Amino acid sequence: MDHQRHLEEPHRYARREFLKRAAAAGIALPSLSAILAACGGGAQTQVGGGSNASGSSGANPYGTGGIAGAPYPLARLDAPVTWNVDPADVTASGQQPESGATLKVLRWPYYLDDGVVKAFEKQYHTTVQITEFSDMDKGLAKINSGNGDFDIMFGMNVWAVGRSIAAGLLRPYNHDYLTNFTNNVWDLFQSPFYDQGANYTVPYSVWSTGIFWRNDKLSIDPGSMANPYDVFFDNPPKGKTALLANAQDVLAMPMFHDGLTDVNVTDPAVITKAKDDVAAIAQKAGGLSYDHVDYTDLPAGTTWLHQSWSGNASDAVVFLTNKSDADNLSYYWPGTDGHPANVDNDTTVLLKSGKNPVLAHLLADWVFDAKQSLANFTNTTGYQMPVNSMTPESMVSSGIVPEHLSTVIVSTEDFGKGSRELELAPDVDAFWQSAFAELTAGV
Amino acid sequence: MSSEAGAAATRPRYWPTLAAPATIFLLLFFVFPFYVVLAVTFGSIDPILRQPVPAWNPTTWNPAILTFTWSNIVHTDGLYEAAFVHTFVFVGLATLLCLLIGYPMAYFLARRAGRHKAAFLALFLAPFWISYMLRLLAWRSLLADDGYINRALIGLHVIATPYPFLQGKPLTLVLGLVYGYVPYMILPLYATLDRIPESLMEAGRDLGLSPARTFWHVTLPQSYQAILAGLVICILPMFGDYYTQQLLAGRANTRMVGNAIVDALTQPIFVQRGAALILVMLVLLIPPILYYLRSTRRATELAR
């Protein structure tokens, strides 16, 4: 079998590929030793300084725990990170919200409901000024520029947390201001592996990465298949198949297909095989689209089969011309039946540049109020917050989510079943990104 | 003293200051951004935030990324080779079609539309009052599987199942480019053809030329500069176009350089590659621009 042949000869291929891509990325300086190691013994196939739990970084100027590979610890489920906190940066307890202030908020487009914000403004007699960023890196660039005095950011990806702390951009939380967080949010986020003690982060949205399809066009049932990912491999609809538009989601999918549960891999042979698998899918599907517009393309019929985030699948219902057509949309998360699959969350962080730390705390906490989190999900984002009041049962019984799409709701148990796509060491990340760039370039 | 030198001597001294706004504009919006592109290309990546760090001092410039990018353009199966090939083929075809469609159209408007000239011109330009992006979105609806075009073709029994216009079809992309840029070909041609004196045509005919030979020996040479201008005005933006491919094709087999640049710029560790691609494109486009400028100058000198 093709897959086996690749796995049987990883070393020769891996080293050549690795050198090509790592050199191409031009960011390998932090781990030059890793490049030399990869060039050395024939058995060495790992890119980077070791992205596995055994390579724990121990103490670090920025925190303890995690694994090595970057100037700061890289968090893993089995190697959690506790970030250092300078007490001088923590907002003192018992302060009143800043009066007459303008709270400066950063968010992804449409990723915080205006009604929720208006209610906050009314409650605290303040003004909220929203600035949007179109992707996480642009968001980081905004807060790193030193302009804008931003107070709070909604939707910081977990992979961006460590580097933001190391760059001195984040303000630690004072949990005295976070009553909704303490009372309403899932236990697992009270001290997540990527930020033990939740010193710098509170969660914002949760989602799973699964299979989204038009059941009126395709007679498939991934849930009944021995390997649900075969829907992409076996007979992808020609010209109607799409994957997400980022390296980790796209390349993790064939890895999940092969049974890997930890997809934060450093082995060039595994990454290259994943790339080749996706290229083979593209060949079968008559070309693949890599995009994040599944929520419009499936309702429009432009795409029939899409690797999707549950939040986008939830959003798609909004874009149907005829709401009864929601019956034609199906979403399946392979983790439901114990198959390897991704489940994820992003975070809300306070920014050191902000002038209104108390109000920023209060807004971060405001969205965890049961009423506000529901409004945020229903009216705008389509992305669920990890609050106890949002369950598949409650969302279906209240008519917010169609029963057959209750699979888009993530539960706290799903985080026990699913895998996480986490921050990679710079040179490993470059290797992943180069592989994905080759896919989008069709080479 | 020559007449030109005399004219210069009598020219008011404040005249050069009239160029100040344009000069400042160019410095701010071309020269400085261009230097930023250079500084990013030859800069580095921040090890913590993994974002590009421009190298403002030219003595510290590192050419590694430019070399890598260039090698991936010129080598078979390089990361950007296909994008460059696609771009040259699609832009070449689209420009040729723009000329073949645009010239007769401009000729008709300028010389045959008579007193309805203004009305025809307004009708022709009306669709272009709407943004190109919106028009492309409209085309997406029209060309979708369940769009009007597929429905019509199926209704007329031309095809049995919907034709996947929007799934990486080079034809759709080329026609999209033609649709978007043909006005830029027509307008300079119209302006020139409209100004050719009728007496020149009459002279040709008086000398015994047939209408076709009059066109070949009189009209076409007279409109040569306009053709060049139309080609340059069409080709330059087409080379940087990325949204036509994104909206009408969206697959790797139709990816153009503009798409490669956008892809690189959206991934911070590859921003330097995007900047390098911009530099390469700029260098590749300089010769046709220089040719156009030289040709225009020569034509102006001949006309004196």
Interface residues (C-beta under 8 A of the other chain):
Chain A: A23 A24 A25 G26 I27 L29 P30 A70 P71 Y72 D135 D137 L140 A141 N144 R163 S164 A166 A167 K238 G239 K240 A282 G286 G287 L288 S289 D291 A300 G301 T302 P426 D429 A430 Q433 A437 E438 L439 T440 A441 G442 V443
Chain B: S44 I45 P47 I48 L49 R50 Q51 A64 I65 F68 N72 D77 G78 L79 Y80 E81 A82 A83 A144 D145 D146 P164 L166 Q167 G168 G250 R251 A252 N253 R255 A260 D263 A264 T266 Q267 P268 I269 F270 Q272
